[in-house]
């Protein structure tokens, strides 16, 4: 693999309808490729602009199948652009609607489909209580134009559970792609920094810009590399933090640096005590 990979964080506003969101998404992916992107990532549930009606008929009308026109358009676009794409959508499924991402490699092949495991069920009018939860954390070897990298996903609220990132790391993930739709303030940003630090992996998060409801941009890449040999002190793991405005933000991830760091800093794996962690799996 080349030394670095470019991740385009598509911090963009919804266009108003499924067809318009598809059109705008395609246009932004093409712009990201022109900027040199190897992976393009959308904010959470791009197909509907993170709109979740609680009326069953309206919810069903907004949901799209994973093998439907909206999603497969981005599979074809991945192959057309020679660029991996993480497209997010309100998924129509037999079990009920889900909050999902499909990650396509540069040849348009599905690397994985992930559905949000931790549902935002807060007893509020527009929360995710009408959605079904995912049932696992897949990791895939993603083929990009720069080579293969092991990738997994969390979606928004998933990042507030340390188990999500830890499971993905233990499965071999080097990079987590995190679609998001909420205010990214100091505590949530610090949480992402912490997840990258404790699991020695990179975390790329794509949020909606202001003035999208309850969102404020600040899409980020934390590369997880906290120390460099021969240099005193610590290193800032924040490789990119966008502002609040709409835009396509290109984050460069130094894969060679991350892999060398992971080979060198293995203490938190060697010193784990899993025999004492049973309570984590209890209700």
Secondary structure as UniProt FT lines:
FT   STRAND          4..11
FT   HELIX           18..34
FT   TURN            35..36
FT   STRAND          39..42
FT   TURN            44..49
FT   HELIX           56..62
FT   TURN            66..67
FT   HELIX           69..81
FT   STRAND          84..91
FT   TURN            94..95
FT   STRAND          98..104
FT   TURN            106..107
FT   STRAND          110..115
FT   TURN            125..126
FT   TURN            129..130
FT   STRAND          139..144
FT   TURN            145..146
FT   STRAND          147..155
FT   HELIX           156..160
FT   HELIX           162..170
FT   TURN            171..172
FT   STRAND          175..179
FT   HELIX           186..199
FT   STRAND          202..206
FT   TURN            210..211
FT   TURN            213..214
FT   STRAND          220..222
FT   TURN            229..230
FT   STRAND          238..241
FT   STRAND          247..254
FT   HELIX           255..264
FT   HELIX           267..270
FT   HELIX           274..276
FT   HELIX           278..281
//
